[in-house]
Amino acid sequence: MAEGKRTGRGGRPRSIQYEFLQSVTLILVLAMLISYGLTTYLIYRQSAQVLREEIFQQAEYIAAAINVSGEEYLKNLDETDPDTRFTLIDPAGNVLYDTDQKSIAMENHLDRPEIQEAIESGKGFQIRQSDSLGTEMYYAAMRLEDGNILRTSRPARTVFFMAMRFLPAMIILVLVILMASWYVTRVRIRSLVGPINRLDLEEPLGNDLYIELRPLLRRIDTQNREKEAVAGMRKEFSANVSHELKTPLTSISGYAEIMKSGLVRAEDMQEFADRIYKEAQRMIKLIDDIIRLSRLDEGSLPETETVDLHALAAEALETLRPAAAENGVRLSAEGEACEICGVRQILEEIIYNLAENAIKYNKKGGSVTVWTGPVPGGKALRVTDTGIGIPESEQERIFERFYRVDKSHSRTTGGTGLGLSIVKHGVLLHGGLIRLESRMGEGTRIEVFFPDPEKK
């Protein structure tokens, strides 16, 4: 397993460390931005409240001093607090004095909200845009003992001002946190991935690791078992193929050796030739069946078409009539026209192999009936015989490759042991199901069910 790697969208491997760090960085940056915004806002609110209290206190102190020392006191404040502006206004709204000497001739201030409040209640406060300065200002107004109004004003500290004030510190803090996160993430990823790289994939369930990995380990264990099963099946299949090919080859070689040695009489030569021909045909049929199974194992359907199962059954029985007559078995096709979408050749082999088996394992005077027709949820094909039957203990295995219930009978009838396996694979390839009912001495019924397309 490559350390901390996985395939990205472009097919290139991507690092778990990079992915994790990217996610952590995004979360940290978002958290820091939100915290930065909230902190700035709260500080702004607090600062605004403090500034309001300060400007009121300052107005009260200056008003008290003017009440004692007179208006001359204002002139002494010009150099003491350049950020604060002081304005003296008479009850009619005329500006009598302003620390900004250029503003002495400014317009009447009687309509200013803070002036109106001071005239009515003795003091007033307002936050608004200054008409003369063009900036947001805090205004606090106090009514003096002589009826004049003292107004103090300071520039408001905006949210943007507060944000920019803390921005350098925030940038440094973010960089420090990101560097620390990168280091911690790198260390943690290595400690997490290390045990994964040391997993024993041959015995995945024996690994005592993270709980989150248990589903993956179970899947690996299942795949291992499936691979072992497939390997076992292939080994068994190879052994069976070798055995099945060796038997006719041994017979052919034996007959040929006898003929070569001159031990066969002229009148027996035809019989020996017939035996060699039958064994050769048996080998050809075996190879043909193996090729069919290999194609079915590929799992993909060739081009499909609409096929009438009833017509296919009639054709298969017509082909098998000579073999049925030789075994003294009656054949009949029943049911009705029954169309499905499938591969004609595979469906022909399904019907042919089922009917052929029913003939081979039947009794003299017995019968084979092939029924086709619609059933709830789909279409069905039933092959019923009055043959020797299948023992209950063998019924689950008859669709295995090279499995024969009666091996001696199979040798006599020339079967390869692959016919029903071909049937099973062909049915599964069409999304169908197989049901088997059999009783010893009474016969067997095999039903193939093809569900409707929308129910597959």
TAQUI-V460355 format. One record per run of one state. SS is the DSSP state (H for helix, E for strand, C for the rest). FROM is the first residue (numbers start at 1). LEN is the number of residues. If there is no record, write none. Layout:
# TAQUI-V460355
ss;from;len
SS;FROM;LEN
SS;FROM;LEN
This chain:
# TAQUI-V460355
ss;from;len
C;1;4
E;5;3
C;8;5
E;13;3
H;16;54
C;70;2
H;72;4
C;76;8
E;84;6
C;90;5
E;95;4
C;99;2
H;101;3
C;104;9
H;113;9
C;122;1
E;123;7
C;130;6
E;136;8
C;144;5
E;149;7
C;156;3
H;159;39
C;198;6
H;204;3
C;207;4
H;211;50
C;261;5
H;266;32
C;298;7
E;305;4
H;309;18
C;327;3
E;330;6
C;336;3
E;339;4
C;343;1
H;344;17
C;361;6
E;367;9
C;376;2
E;378;8
C;386;6
H;392;3
C;395;12
H;407;7
C;414;5
H;419;11
C;430;3
E;433;7
C;440;3
E;443;9
C;452;1
H;453;3
C;456;1
